[in-house]
């Protein structure tokens, strides 16, 4: 395998480092720091300062641009200001404005203005890159390929600046980009100085990230009081429910592990009251659940909004746009993740080839693996869609009267979870004995 340092988020593979400290939303626990008292006062407000930076185009043509259609970084900033954050307290740097010097200056200015007891928030969206030493940089507008140290926004610089200079109480670290989980290490650094920290990232520190706005959209949904994010139905979205909402969105819509961890923050701390209520569903098709549904001749993840008799209203998310479609119940397929165990010898797909690997850690249906014969630089988190054991049974599977070749990924209770040859995981499904032959 060849080392790739610049991450192109549209590529279907991951290039990773060896850090394994990430916690997904389901497994996040509050971390008590040495000097900070546990806090439940977390909602951004009048005493909040910080920076929102979004870069969708770059001076260096080696960095692929993103569409600015319905961009969510600006929407997040507008939402914060509509919810009591004072205009000017949180800087907005977009595209050409977000040079490395401008980003650092905005961070230092916000930290300098923030008084004792205040909140600092940092958000970035764009590309994330990693150099040969596994040092992570957020791609400022003027970043240059091969010169990340002098032209990129060093994530560790951010951690140092906040740790050493911020006089306030609470820090929010948010990022929607490749390697964004590097902020988890910075959060730990900041917490060592007695600050309370909330960190939410679209990816682990070792993984690339989707090109879609799924993470930021979910953050906006939670801050806006989306009723589906209120998992216990008490009318309030807590920070732990926020982590769970983001974790599920990234897992089911993107097959991607996100980062979430709290330092000195009560996991039940309220973020916002819900706006509206959830419509009750019937049977297993409950509002908020994720399924696969037909979309343009393919299958894609949808979220159930409401179900009534045989009609199920579902939501697709495409790049930065939501759309609602109604399906019948038999058009929806449950989403299932095949299970593996620590120590399992497996094969993992990378750039169209299969490599021998071993499962080193399992978490929330994701598996931290080490490739046989390769250094830890290549260790990564993967889901079942990139895994085979090498012992799968070949079979013929019937669909709509036609028999297709495929493999059996798992057997349970007389049913078979299969993948069709030459088809994506989005078509994986459980079939009964009447639809399979060996």
DRENDO-1510 file (C-alpha; in Angstrom, 1 decimal, always signed):
<recs>
REC; n; res; u; v; w
REC; 1; UNK; +0.0; +0.0; +0.0 .
REC; 2; UNK; +1.1; +3.5; -0.7 .
REC; 3; UNK; +0.9; +6.4; +1.8 .
REC; 4; UNK; -1.6; +9.1; +0.8 .
REC; 5; UNK; -1.3; +12.3; +2.8 .
REC; 6; UNK; -3.9; +14.6; +1.2 .
REC; 7; UNK; -7.4; +13.1; +1.9 .
REC; 8; UNK; -9.9; +13.4; -0.9 .
REC; 9; UNK; -13.2; +12.9; +0.9 .
REC; 10; UNK; -15.0; +11.4; -2.1 .
REC; 11; UNK; -12.7; +8.4; -2.2 .
REC; 12; UNK; -14.2; +5.1; -0.9 .
REC; 13; UNK; -11.2; +4.2; +1.4 .
REC; 14; UNK; -9.7; +5.3; +4.7 .
REC; 15; UNK; -6.1; +6.2; +5.4 .
REC; 16; UNK; -5.5; +6.2; +9.2 .
REC; 17; UNK; -3.2; +6.6; +12.0 .
REC; 18; UNK; -2.9; +4.4; +15.1 .
REC; 19; UNK; -4.8; +6.4; +17.7 .
REC; 20; UNK; -7.7; +4.6; +19.4 .
REC; 21; UNK; -8.9; +7.0; +21.9 .
REC; 22; UNK; -12.1; +8.0; +20.1 .
REC; 23; UNK; -15.5; +7.4; +21.7 .
REC; 24; UNK; -18.7; +7.2; +19.6 .
REC; 25; UNK; -21.9; +8.8; +20.9 .
REC; 26; UNK; -23.2; +5.5; +22.3 .
REC; 27; UNK; -20.1; +4.9; +24.4 .
REC; 28; UNK; -19.3; +8.4; +25.5 .
REC; 29; UNK; -18.9; +9.0; +29.2 .
REC; 30; UNK; -18.3; +12.2; +31.1 .
REC; 31; UNK; -14.6; +12.8; +32.0 .
REC; 32; UNK; -13.9; +14.5; +35.3 .
REC; 33; UNK; -10.9; +16.8; +35.0 .
REC; 34; UNK; -8.5; +17.6; +37.9 .
REC; 35; UNK; -9.4; +21.2; +38.5 .
REC; 36; UNK; -12.8; +21.8; +36.8 .
REC; 37; UNK; -16.1; +21.2; +38.5 .
REC; 38; UNK; -18.7; +19.2; +36.5 .
REC; 39; UNK; -20.9; +21.6; +34.7 .
REC; 40; UNK; -24.4; +21.4; +33.3 .
REC; 41; UNK; -24.5; +25.0; +31.9 .
REC; 42; UNK; -23.5; +24.3; +28.3 .
REC; 43; UNK; -25.9; +26.2; +26.0 .
REC; 44; UNK; -24.2; +28.8; +23.8 .
REC; 45; UNK; -25.4; +32.3; +24.7 .
REC; 46; UNK; -24.5; +35.9; +25.2 .
REC; 47; UNK; -21.2; +35.0; +26.9 .
REC; 48; UNK; -20.0; +32.8; +24.0 .
REC; 49; UNK; -17.0; +33.7; +21.8 .
REC; 50; UNK; -15.3; +31.8; +19.0 .
REC; 51; UNK; -14.8; +31.1; +15.4 .
REC; 52; UNK; -16.8; +29.4; +12.6 .
REC; 53; UNK; -14.6; +28.6; +9.6 .
REC; 54; UNK; -15.7; +26.9; +6.4 .
REC; 55; UNK; -13.6; +26.4; +3.3 .
REC; 56; UNK; -15.2; +24.8; +0.2 .
REC; 57; UNK; -12.6; +26.1; -2.3 .
REC; 58; UNK; -8.8; +26.4; -2.1 .
REC; 59; UNK; -6.1; +28.4; -3.7 .
REC; 60; UNK; -4.1; +25.2; -4.4 .
REC; 61; UNK; -5.8; +23.3; -7.3 .
REC; 62; UNK; -4.7; +20.1; -5.7 .
REC; 63; UNK; -7.5; +20.4; -3.1 .
REC; 64; UNK; -10.8; +19.4; -4.7 .
REC; 65; UNK; -13.6; +22.0; -4.1 .
REC; 66; UNK; -17.1; +21.3; -2.7 .
REC; 67; UNK; -20.4; +22.7; -3.9 .
REC; 68; UNK; -21.5; +25.8; -2.0 .
REC; 69; UNK; -25.2; +24.9; -2.5 .
REC; 70; UNK; -27.1; +25.3; +0.8 .
REC; 71; UNK; -23.8; +25.3; +2.7 .
REC; 72; UNK; -24.3; +24.5; +6.4 .
REC; 73; UNK; -21.3; +26.4; +8.0 .
REC; 74; UNK; -23.0; +29.7; +7.4 .
REC; 75; UNK; -26.3; +28.3; +8.6 .
REC; 76; UNK; -24.7; +27.1; +11.8 .
REC; 77; UNK; -23.3; +30.5; +12.4 .
REC; 78; UNK; -26.6; +32.2; +11.8 .
REC; 79; UNK; -28.3; +29.8; +14.1 .
REC; 80; UNK; -25.9; +30.6; +16.9 .
REC; 81; UNK; -26.6; +34.3; +16.5 .
REC; 82; UNK; -30.3; +33.7; +16.5 .
REC; 83; UNK; -30.0; +31.9; +19.8 .
REC; 84; UNK; -28.5; +34.7; +21.9 .
REC; 85; UNK; -24.9; +34.6; +20.8 .
REC; 86; UNK; -24.0; +38.2; +20.4 .
REC; 87; UNK; -23.2; +39.4; +16.8 .
REC; 88; UNK; -19.4; +39.7; +16.4 .
REC; 89; UNK; -18.6; +37.5; +19.3 .
REC; 90; UNK; -18.2; +34.5; +17.0 .
REC; 91; UNK; -16.3; +35.3; +13.8 .
REC; 92; UNK; -17.4; +33.8; +10.5 .
REC; 93; UNK; -14.6; +33.0; +8.0 .
REC; 94; UNK; -15.7; +31.6; +4.7 .
REC; 95; UNK; -13.5; +30.3; +1.8 .
REC; 96; UNK; -10.9; +33.0; +0.8 .
REC; 97; UNK; -11.4; +34.7; +4.2 .
REC; 98; UNK; -10.2; +31.6; +6.0 .
REC; 99; UNK; -6.4; +31.8; +5.5 .
REC; 100; UNK; -4.2; +30.3; +8.1 .
REC; 101; UNK; -3.3; +33.6; +9.5 .
REC; 102; UNK; -6.9; +34.8; +9.6 .
REC; 103; UNK; -8.0; +31.7; +11.3 .
REC; 104; UNK; -5.3; +31.9; +14.0 .
REC; 105; UNK; -5.9; +35.7; +14.5 .
REC; 106; UNK; -9.7; +35.1; +14.9 .
REC; 107; UNK; -9.0; +32.4; +17.5 .
REC; 108; UNK; -6.7; +34.6; +19.5 .
REC; 109; UNK; -9.0; +37.6; +19.3 .
REC; 110; UNK; -12.0; +35.5; +20.5 .
REC; 111; UNK; -9.9; +34.0; +23.3 .
REC; 112; UNK; -8.6; +37.5; +24.3 .
REC; 113; UNK; -12.2; +38.9; +24.4 .
REC; 114; UNK; -13.7; +36.0; +26.4 .
REC; 115; UNK; -13.9; +36.8; +30.1 .
REC; 116; UNK; -13.9; +34.4; +33.1 .
REC; 117; UNK; -16.9; +32.1; +33.1 .
REC; 118; UNK; -17.4; +32.4; +29.3 .
REC; 119; UNK; -17.7; +29.8; +26.6 .
REC; 120; UNK; -15.4; +29.4; +23.6 .
REC; 121; UNK; -16.6; +27.6; +20.4 .
REC; 122; UNK; -14.5; +26.5; +17.4 .
REC; 123; UNK; -16.0; +24.9; +14.3 .
REC; 124; UNK; -14.3; +24.0; +11.0 .
REC; 125; UNK; -15.6; +22.5; +7.8 .
REC; 126; UNK; -13.6; +21.6; +4.7 .
REC; 127; UNK; -10.6; +19.3; +4.1 .
REC; 128; UNK; -8.5; +17.7; +6.8 .
REC; 129; UNK; -5.0; +16.5; +5.9 .
REC; 130; UNK; -2.2; +14.5; +7.6 .
REC; 131; UNK; +1.5; +14.8; +7.0 .
REC; 132; UNK; +4.2; +12.0; +7.1 .
REC; 133; UNK; +4.4; +12.4; +10.9 .
REC; 134; UNK; +0.6; +11.9; +11.3 .
REC; 135; UNK; +0.2; +15.6; +12.3 .
REC; 136; UNK; -3.3; +16.8; +11.5 .
REC; 137; UNK; -4.1; +20.2; +9.7 .
REC; 138; UNK; -7.3; +21.8; +8.8 .
REC; 139; UNK; -7.1; +23.0; +5.2 .
REC; 140; UNK; -7.1; +26.8; +5.3 .
REC; 141; UNK; -7.8; +28.6; +2.0 .
REC; 142; UNK; -4.1; +29.2; +1.4 .
REC; 143; UNK; -2.8; +25.7; +2.3 .
REC; 144; UNK; -0.2; +24.3; -0.1 .
REC; 145; UNK; +0.3; +20.7; -0.9 .
REC; 146; UNK; +3.5; +19.4; +0.8 .
REC; 147; UNK; +3.8; +22.6; +3.0 .
REC; 148; UNK; +1.2; +21.9; +5.6 .
REC; 149; UNK; +3.3; +22.9; +8.5 .
REC; 150; UNK; +3.7; +26.5; +7.2 .
REC; 151; UNK; +0.4; +26.9; +5.4 .
REC; 152; UNK; -2.1; +24.7; +7.2 .
REC; 153; UNK; -4.1; +25.3; +10.4 .
REC; 154; UNK; -2.3; +23.0; +12.8 .
REC; 155; UNK; -4.9; +21.4; +15.1 .
REC; 156; UNK; -2.4; +21.1; +17.9 .
REC; 157; UNK; -1.8; +24.8; +17.7 .
REC; 158; UNK; -5.5; +25.3; +18.5 .
REC; 159; UNK; -5.3; +23.1; +21.5 .
REC; 160; UNK; -2.2; +24.9; +22.9 .
REC; 161; UNK; -3.8; +28.3; +22.3 .
REC; 162; UNK; -7.0; +27.5; +24.1 .
REC; 163; UNK; -5.3; +25.6; +26.9 .
REC; 164; UNK; -2.8; +28.4; +27.6 .
REC; 165; UNK; -4.8; +31.6; +26.9 .
REC; 166; UNK; -8.6; +31.0; +27.4 .
REC; 167; UNK; -9.8; +32.4; +30.7 .
REC; 168; UNK; -13.3; +31.0; +30.5 .
REC; 169; UNK; -15.1; +27.9; +31.6 .
REC; 170; UNK; -16.4; +25.8; +28.7 .
REC; 171; UNK; -14.9; +24.9; +25.3 .
REC; 172; UNK; -16.8; +23.5; +22.3 .
REC; 173; UNK; -14.7; +21.8; +19.6 .
REC; 174; UNK; -16.5; +20.9; +16.4 .
REC; 175; UNK; -15.2; +19.8; +13.0 .
REC; 176; UNK; -16.7; +18.4; +9.8 .
REC; 177; UNK; -13.7; +17.1; +7.8 .
REC; 178; UNK; -11.3; +14.2; +7.4 .
REC; 179; UNK; -9.3; +13.4; +10.6 .
REC; 180; UNK; -11.5; +15.7; +12.6 .
REC; 181; UNK; -11.2; +13.3; +15.5 .
REC; 182; UNK; -7.8; +14.9; +16.2 .
REC; 183; UNK; -9.7; +17.4; +18.2 .
REC; 184; UNK; -10.3; +14.7; +20.8 .
REC; 185; UNK; -6.6; +14.8; +21.7 .
REC; 186; UNK; -6.8; +18.6; +21.9 .
REC; 187; UNK; -9.8; +18.4; +24.2 .
REC; 188; UNK; -7.9; +16.2; +26.6 .
REC; 189; UNK; -5.0; +18.7; +26.5 .
REC; 190; UNK; -7.4; +21.6; +27.2 .
REC; 191; UNK; -9.2; +19.8; +30.0 .
REC; 192; UNK; -5.8; +19.2; +31.8 .
REC; 193; UNK; -5.8; +23.0; +32.3 .
REC; 194; UNK; -9.0; +22.8; +34.3 .
REC; 195; UNK; -11.4; +23.7; +31.4 .
REC; 196; UNK; -14.6; +21.8; +30.6 .
REC; 197; UNK; -14.8; +20.5; +27.1 .
REC; 198; UNK; -17.4; +19.2; +24.6 .
REC; 199; UNK; -15.9; +17.7; +21.5 .
REC; 200; UNK; -18.0; +16.4; +18.5 .
REC; 201; UNK; -16.4; +15.5; +15.2 .
REC; 202; UNK; -17.5; +13.9; +12.0 .
REC; 203; UNK; -14.8; +11.3; +11.9 .
REC; 204; UNK; -12.2; +9.6; +14.1 .
REC; 205; UNK; -8.7; +11.0; +14.1 .
REC; 206; UNK; -7.6; +8.1; +11.8 .
REC; 207; UNK; -10.4; +8.3; +9.2 .
REC; 208; UNK; -11.5; +10.4; +6.3 .
REC; 209; UNK; -14.9; +11.9; +6.3 .
REC; 210; UNK; -17.9; +12.0; +3.9 .
REC; 211; UNK; -18.3; +14.9; +1.5 .
REC; 212; UNK; -21.8; +15.4; +2.7 .
REC; 213; UNK; -23.0; +17.9; +5.3 .
REC; 214; UNK; -24.5; +15.1; +7.4 .
REC; 215; UNK; -22.6; +16.0; +10.6 .
REC; 216; UNK; -23.1; +19.7; +10.5 .
REC; 217; UNK; -26.8; +19.2; +9.6 .
REC; 218; UNK; -27.3; +17.0; +12.6 .
REC; 219; UNK; -25.6; +19.6; +14.8 .
REC; 220; UNK; -28.0; +22.2; +13.5 .
REC; 221; UNK; -30.9; +19.9; +14.0 .
REC; 222; UNK; -30.0; +19.4; +17.7 .
REC; 223; UNK; -29.4; +23.1; +18.3 .
REC; 224; UNK; -32.8; +23.8; +16.7 .
REC; 225; UNK; -34.6; +21.4; +19.0 .
REC; 226; UNK; -35.4; +18.6; +16.5 .
REC; 227; UNK; -37.9; +16.4; +18.4 .
REC; 228; UNK; -36.3; +13.1; +17.0 .
REC; 229; UNK; -33.1; +14.0; +18.8 .
REC; 230; UNK; -35.0; +13.9; +22.2 .
REC; 231; UNK; -34.4; +10.2; +22.8 .
REC; 232; UNK; -36.1; +10.0; +26.2 .
REC; 233; UNK; -39.0; +12.2; +25.2 .
REC; 234; UNK; -38.6; +14.6; +28.1 .
REC; 235; UNK; -38.9; +17.7; +25.9 .
REC; 236; UNK; -35.2; +18.5; +26.2 .
REC; 237; UNK; -32.2; +17.5; +24.1 .
REC; 238; UNK; -29.2; +16.8; +26.3 .
REC; 239; UNK; -25.6; +16.8; +25.3 .
REC; 240; UNK; -25.5; +13.0; +25.4 .
REC; 241; UNK; -28.6; +12.8; +23.2 .
REC; 242; UNK; -26.8; +15.2; +20.8 .
REC; 243; UNK; -23.9; +12.9; +20.7 .
REC; 244; UNK; -26.2; +9.9; +20.0 .
REC; 245; UNK; -28.0; +11.8; +17.3 .
REC; 246; UNK; -24.8; +12.7; +15.5 .
REC; 247; UNK; -23.4; +9.2; +16.0 .
REC; 248; UNK; -26.5; +7.5; +14.5 .
REC; 249; UNK; -26.6; +9.9; +11.5 .
REC; 250; UNK; -23.0; +9.3; +10.6 .
REC; 251; UNK; -23.3; +5.5; +11.2 .
REC; 252; UNK; -26.4; +4.8; +9.3 .
REC; 253; UNK; -26.2; +7.5; +6.6 .
REC; 254; UNK; -22.5; +7.5; +6.0 .
REC; 255; UNK; -21.2; +4.2; +7.5 .
REC; 256; UNK; -18.7; +6.4; +9.4 .
REC; 257; UNK; -17.5; +6.5; +13.0 .
REC; 258; UNK; -17.7; +9.9; +14.5 .
REC; 259; UNK; -16.1; +11.4; +17.6 .
REC; 260; UNK; -17.8; +12.5; +20.8 .
REC; 261; UNK; -16.4; +13.0; +24.3 .
REC; 262; UNK; -17.1; +15.1; +27.3 .
REC; 263; UNK; -14.6; +16.5; +29.8 .
REC; 264; UNK; -16.0; +17.9; +33.0 .
REC; 265; UNK; -19.5; +18.1; +31.5 .
REC; 266; UNK; -22.6; +16.3; +32.8 .
REC; 267; UNK; -23.8; +14.0; +30.1 .
REC; 268; UNK; -27.4; +14.9; +31.0 .
REC; 269; UNK; -26.8; +18.6; +30.6 .
REC; 270; UNK; -29.6; +20.2; +28.7 .
REC; 271; UNK; -28.7; +21.8; +25.3 .
REC; 272; UNK; -32.0; +23.0; +24.1 .
REC; 273; UNK; -35.8; +22.5; +24.4 .
REC; 274; UNK; -37.4; +20.6; +21.6 .
REC; 275; UNK; -39.6; +22.4; +19.1 .
REC; 276; UNK; -42.6; +20.3; +18.3 .
REC; 277; UNK; -43.2; +16.6; +19.1 .
REC; 278; UNK; -42.6; +13.2; +17.5 .
REC; 279; UNK; -45.5; +11.5; +15.7 .
REC; 280; UNK; -46.0; +8.0; +17.1 .
REC; 281; UNK; -45.3; +5.1; +14.7 .
REC; 282; UNK; -46.6; +1.5; +14.4 .
REC; 283; UNK; -44.7; -1.7; +15.0 .
REC; 284; UNK; -40.9; -1.6; +14.3 .
REC; 285; UNK; -41.2; +1.4; +12.0 .
REC; 286; UNK; -40.8; +4.0; +14.8 .
REC; 287; UNK; -40.0; +7.6; +14.0 .
REC; 288; UNK; -36.2; +8.3; +14.1 .
REC; 289; UNK; -35.2; +4.8; +13.0 .
REC; 290; UNK; -33.0; +4.3; +9.9 .
REC; 291; UNK; -33.8; +2.0; +7.1 .
REC; 292; UNK; -32.8; +1.4; +3.5 .
REC; 293; UNK; -35.2; +2.5; +0.7 .
REC; 294; UNK; -35.3; +2.6; -3.1 .
REC; 295; UNK; -33.8; +5.7; -4.6 .
REC; 296; UNK; -33.1; +6.3; -8.3 .
REC; 297; UNK; -32.6; +2.6; -9.2 .
REC; 298; UNK; -30.4; +2.1; -6.1 .
REC; 299; UNK; -30.9; +1.9; -2.4 .
REC; 300; UNK; -30.1; +4.6; +0.2 .
REC; 301; UNK; -30.5; +5.2; +3.9 .
REC; 302; UNK; -33.7; +7.0; +5.0 .
REC; 303; UNK; -34.9; +8.1; +8.4 .
REC; 304; UNK; -38.5; +7.4; +9.4 .
REC; 305; UNK; -40.5; +10.5; +10.2 .
REC; 306; UNK; -43.9; +8.9; +10.8 .
REC; 307; UNK; -45.8; +5.7; +9.8 .
REC; 308; UNK; -49.5; +5.1; +9.5 .
REC; 309; UNK; -50.9; +1.8; +8.6 .
REC; 310; UNK; -49.0; +0.8; +5.4 .
REC; 311; UNK; -47.6; +4.3; +4.6 .
REC; 312; UNK; -44.2; +5.4; +6.0 .
REC; 313; UNK; -43.0; +8.9; +5.6 .
REC; 314; UNK; -39.2; +9.0; +5.3 .
REC; 315; UNK; -36.4; +11.5; +4.9 .
REC; 316; UNK; -33.4; +11.3; +2.5 .
REC; 317; UNK; -30.4; +13.5; +3.0 .
REC; 318; UNK; -28.4; +14.4; -0.1 .
REC; 319; UNK; -25.3; +16.5; +0.3 .
REC; 320; UNK; -27.0; +19.4; +2.1 .
REC; 321; UNK; -30.7; +18.9; +1.2 .
REC; 322; UNK; -33.5; +17.0; +3.0 .
REC; 323; UNK; -36.3; +15.5; +1.0 .
REC; 324; UNK; -39.4; +13.6; +2.1 .
REC; 325; UNK; -40.7; +10.5; +0.3 .
REC; 326; UNK; -43.6; +8.1; +1.3 .
REC; 327; UNK; -43.0; +4.4; +1.0 .
REC; 328; UNK; -45.0; +1.3; +1.7 .
REC; 329; UNK; -43.7; -0.9; +4.5 .
REC; 330; UNK; -42.5; -3.7; +2.2 .
REC; 331; UNK; -40.3; -1.2; +0.3 .
REC; 332; UNK; -38.1; -0.6; +3.4 .
REC; 333; UNK; -35.2; -2.8; +4.4 .
REC; 334; UNK; -33.8; -2.9; +7.9 .
REC; 335; UNK; -30.2; -1.9; +8.3 .
REC; 336; UNK; -28.0; -4.6; +9.7 .
REC; 337; UNK; -24.3; -4.7; +10.7 .
REC; 338; UNK; -22.4; -8.0; +10.7 .
REC; 339; UNK; -20.6; -8.7; +14.0 .
REC; 340; UNK; -16.9; -9.6; +14.5 .
REC; 341; UNK; -14.8; -10.2; +17.6 .
REC; 342; UNK; -11.5; -8.8; +18.8 .
REC; 343; UNK; -8.8; -11.1; +17.6 .
REC; 344; UNK; -10.6; -12.2; +14.4 .
REC; 345; UNK; -8.5; -12.7; +11.4 .
REC; 346; UNK; -10.2; -11.0; +8.5 .
REC; 347; UNK; -9.8; -9.4; +5.1 .
REC; 348; UNK; -10.3; -5.7; +4.6 .
REC; 349; UNK; -11.0; -3.9; +1.3 .
REC; 350; UNK; -8.7; -1.0; +0.4 .
REC; 351; UNK; -8.7; +0.6; -3.1 .
REC; 352; UNK; -10.4; -2.4; -4.6 .
REC; 353; UNK; -8.1; -5.0; -3.1 .
REC; 354; UNK; -8.4; -7.3; -0.1 .
REC; 355; UNK; -5.7; -7.3; +2.6 .
REC; 356; UNK; -5.3; -9.6; +5.5 .
REC; 357; UNK; -5.9; -7.9; +8.8 .
REC; 358; UNK; -6.8; -8.5; +12.5 .
REC; 359; UNK; -9.5; -6.9; +14.6 .
REC; 360; UNK; -7.9; -5.1; +17.5 .
REC; 361; UNK; -10.9; -3.3; +19.0 .
REC; 362; UNK; -14.7; -3.4; +18.5 .
REC; 363; UNK; -17.0; -0.5; +19.2 .
REC; 364; UNK; -20.6; +0.3; +18.2 .
REC; 365; UNK; -20.4; -2.0; +15.1 .
REC; 366; UNK; -17.0; -0.5; +14.0 .
REC; 367; UNK; -13.8; -2.4; +14.1 .
REC; 368; UNK; -10.3; -1.1; +14.7 .
REC; 369; UNK; -8.0; -3.2; +12.5 .
REC; 370; UNK; -4.3; -3.7; +11.8 .
REC; 371; UNK; -3.2; -4.8; +8.4 .
REC; 372; UNK; -0.9; -7.8; +8.4 .
REC; 373; UNK; +2.7; -6.8; +7.6 .
REC; 374; UNK; +2.0; -3.1; +7.6 .
REC; 375; UNK; +3.0; -0.4; +10.1 .
REC; 376; UNK; +0.4; +1.1; +12.6 .
REC; 377; UNK; +0.1; +4.1; +10.3 .
REC; 378; UNK; -2.4; +2.1; +8.3 .
REC; 379; UNK; -4.6; +1.0; +11.3 .
REC; 380; UNK; -8.2; +2.2; +10.9 .
REC; 381; UNK; -11.8; +1.9; +11.9 .
REC; 382; UNK; -14.0; +0.0; +9.4 .
REC; 383; UNK; -17.5; -1.3; +9.3 .
REC; 384; UNK; -18.6; -4.7; +8.0 .
REC; 385; UNK; -19.1; -3.4; +4.4 .
REC; 386; UNK; -15.3; -3.5; +4.0 .
REC; 387; UNK; -14.8; -6.8; +5.8 .
REC; 388; UNK; -14.8; -10.4; +4.8 .
REC; 389; UNK; -13.6; -13.4; +6.7 .
REC; 390; UNK; -12.5; -15.3; +3.6 .
REC; 391; UNK; -14.9; -18.2; +4.7 .
REC; 392; UNK; -18.1; -16.8; +3.2 .
REC; 393; UNK; -20.4; -19.3; +1.5 .
REC; 394; UNK; -21.1; -18.7; -2.2 .
REC; 395; UNK; -24.8; -18.9; -3.2 .
REC; 396; UNK; -27.4; -18.0; -5.7 .
REC; 397; UNK; -30.1; -15.5; -4.4 .
REC; 398; UNK; -33.5; -14.9; -5.9 .
REC; 399; UNK; -34.8; -11.4; -6.4 .
REC; 400; UNK; -38.0; -10.7; -8.4 .
REC; 401; UNK; -37.8; -14.1; -10.2 .
REC; 402; UNK; -34.1; -13.7; -11.1 .
REC; 403; UNK; -31.2; -15.6; -9.5 .
REC; 404; UNK; -28.1; -13.6; -8.7 .
REC; 405; UNK; -24.7; -14.8; -7.5 .
REC; 406; UNK; -23.6; -13.7; -4.1 .
REC; 407; UNK; -22.1; -14.6; -0.7 .
REC; 408; UNK; -23.5; -15.3; +2.7 .
REC; 409; UNK; -22.1; -12.9; +5.3 .
REC; 410; UNK; -24.0; -14.3; +8.3 .
REC; 411; UNK; -26.5; -17.0; +9.1 .
REC; 412; UNK; -29.0; -16.8; +11.9 .
REC; 413; UNK; -32.3; -18.6; +12.7 .
REC; 414; UNK; -32.7; -20.2; +9.3 .
REC; 415; UNK; -32.1; -16.9; +7.5 .
REC; 416; UNK; -29.1; -15.6; +5.5 .
REC; 417; UNK; -27.6; -12.1; +5.4 .
REC; 418; UNK; -26.2; -11.9; +1.9 .
REC; 419; UNK; -24.3; -9.6; -0.5 .
REC; 420; UNK; -24.8; -9.8; -4.2 .
REC; 421; UNK; -21.7; -10.1; -6.4 .
REC; 422; UNK; -20.7; -6.8; -8.0 .
REC; 423; UNK; -23.3; -4.9; -6.0 .
REC; 424; UNK; -22.7; -2.4; -3.2 .
REC; 425; UNK; -23.5; -3.1; +0.4 .
REC; 426; UNK; -26.7; -1.0; +0.1 .
REC; 427; UNK; -28.3; -4.1; -1.5 .
REC; 428; UNK; -27.3; -6.4; +1.4 .
REC; 429; UNK; -30.4; -8.1; +2.9 .
REC; 430; UNK; -31.7; -11.0; +4.9 .
REC; 431; UNK; -33.3; -13.8; +2.9 .
REC; 432; UNK; -35.1; -17.0; +3.8 .
REC; 433; UNK; -34.4; -20.5; +2.6 .
REC; 434; UNK; -36.9; -20.1; -0.3 .
REC; 435; UNK; -34.7; -17.4; -1.8 .
REC; 436; UNK; -31.3; -19.0; -1.6 .
REC; 437; UNK; -29.6; -22.1; -3.1 .
REC; 438; UNK; -26.1; -23.4; -2.6 .
</recs>
